[in-house]
């Protein structure tokens, strides 16, 4: 309790001092918020390792955070967010433990993504975690900025990065940006896979192996019934990017998929029966293999249309459970929890094979 009070006091002093400094953040309309706990200048005890922690939202998944801390060499964790407070910081430092420090940066404006003090905090992080909230803020505040470049460089430097909910939504090669101010539902996406609510983007983060494997992620997956919209995301991207090999990865609440530097992914669940879903469009791969891009475009032209329900066969959905292992870039799943094939007919899901 004393540590927490001292941390909040120091953070408050730091914010007051920052308000008087003639730096970029103090000149912005709304200054970023900064919290810290621990010894930020202490040496990192162990070697860091690259990796991705993909958490689906909801409650914190303790073994996944322990994985993040270990991959960060038990050193310095930086939490990035665009809303909220320092609760997660205190959870990592006090409940997970084993780290030298945890710092939190809360962004309120794009200009803060060029602030030298903000960049210095991120540059020296041993592990980065992107919190939940509204992913549209992350897109608006970070895309194409020095923060964007540092996030890419962090993983390439052999350090882990993680995200939950909105933080997970931006980690793939493609992202659902929720840029229209809402969150499209599965029925809406299936009814109009090319509609204005499908605000999908690329050229944001470039994080292996998700980037090389053409992955788009989705979160709160089973809880909010988002399988249908992930199928629609894949169809939309296949048509607009002229690529058959789009891969969907849905992670449910209170679960996490952690990807090691060798591409091996392990699944952690906070409740029995939890799983993540890997989605691959096998039919589109067959069409492209037989006739190339022209055949793929022609096939999609009749099945993925603006203002029309999705009509596309051949989605392979593989459930990854606590006994499973997913391997990148092959996308091989050892000991899957289940497998099924789903067709979409007139915007409705048809499960035609389960084994």
Protein Blocks (a to p, Z undefined) as FASTA:
>chain_A
ZZmmmmmmmmmmmmmmmmmpccfklmpmbdcddddedjfkbccfbacdddddddeehjdd
fklmmmmmmmnoopadcdddfedcfklmmmmmmmngoiabdcddddfbfklmmgfklmmm
mmmpcbdcddehjfklmmmmmgopaklmmmmmmmmnopacddehjlmmmmpmbdcehlno
pacdfklmmmommbmklcccehibdcdfklmnopacdehklmnopmlmmmmmmmmmmmmn
opakbccddddehiacdddfkopacdddfbehiacdddddfklmmmmmmnojmlmmmmmm
mmmcghiacddehiacddddfkbccddfklpaehifbdcddddeehiacdfbdZZ
